Amino acid sequence: MIGIDLDRPCGALVQTGLERGLLINVTADTVLRLLPPLIMQPAEAQQLLQGVCELVEELISEPAAAASE
């Protein structure tokens, strides 16, 4: 399990991730949780990393108040 603790609520990332083919979860309002399979191949890990980075970069580029809506 991998947790990424962000400085703002990130629940909206779950739906955005699904729309982009990423299955992610948010816990404690600010923790992005990933549960990658143990049999993940390097190309799959790179795809996940790229997708999650894009989501987080978009989130942090928004003002904090807009991200919580």
Contacts in CASP RR format, 6 or more apart in sequence:
PFRMAT RR
TARGET T0000
AUTHOR 0000-0000-0000
METHOD contacts of the structure
MODEL  1
MIGIDLDRPCGALVQTGLERGLLINVTADTVLRLLPPLIMQPAEAQQLLQ
GVCELVEELISEPAAAASE
1 33 0 8 1.000
1 34 0 8 1.000
1 35 0 8 1.000
2 33 0 8 1.000
2 34 0 8 1.000
2 35 0 8 1.000
2 36 0 8 1.000
3 31 0 8 1.000
3 32 0 8 1.000
3 33 0 8 1.000
3 34 0 8 1.000
4 31 0 8 1.000
4 32 0 8 1.000
4 33 0 8 1.000
4 34 0 8 1.000
4 52 0 8 1.000
4 56 0 8 1.000
5 30 0 8 1.000
5 31 0 8 1.000
6 30 0 8 1.000
6 31 0 8 1.000
6 32 0 8 1.000
6 56 0 8 1.000
6 59 0 8 1.000
6 60 0 8 1.000
7 30 0 8 1.000
7 60 0 8 1.000
7 64 0 8 1.000
8 30 0 8 1.000
8 59 0 8 1.000
8 60 0 8 1.000
8 64 0 8 1.000
8 67 0 8 1.000
8 68 0 8 1.000
9 29 0 8 1.000
9 30 0 8 1.000
9 67 0 8 1.000
9 68 0 8 1.000
10 26 0 8 1.000
10 29 0 8 1.000
10 30 0 8 1.000
10 31 0 8 1.000
10 32 0 8 1.000
10 59 0 8 1.000
10 67 0 8 1.000
11 26 0 8 1.000
11 29 0 8 1.000
12 59 0 8 1.000
12 67 0 8 1.000
12 69 0 8 1.000
13 24 0 8 1.000
13 26 0 8 1.000
13 32 0 8 1.000
13 55 0 8 1.000
13 56 0 8 1.000
13 59 0 8 1.000
14 24 0 8 1.000
14 25 0 8 1.000
14 26 0 8 1.000
16 55 0 8 1.000
16 58 0 8 1.000
17 23 0 8 1.000
17 24 0 8 1.000
17 51 0 8 1.000
17 55 0 8 1.000
20 51 0 8 1.000
20 54 0 8 1.000
20 55 0 8 1.000
22 48 0 8 1.000
22 51 0 8 1.000
22 52 0 8 1.000
22 55 0 8 1.000
24 32 0 8 1.000
24 33 0 8 1.000
24 34 0 8 1.000
24 52 0 8 1.000
24 55 0 8 1.000
25 32 0 8 1.000
25 33 0 8 1.000
25 34 0 8 1.000
25 35 0 8 1.000
26 32 0 8 1.000
26 33 0 8 1.000
27 33 0 8 1.000
32 52 0 8 1.000
32 56 0 8 1.000
34 48 0 8 1.000
34 52 0 8 1.000
36 45 0 8 1.000
36 48 0 8 1.000
40 48 0 8 1.000
59 67 0 8 1.000
60 67 0 8 1.000
END
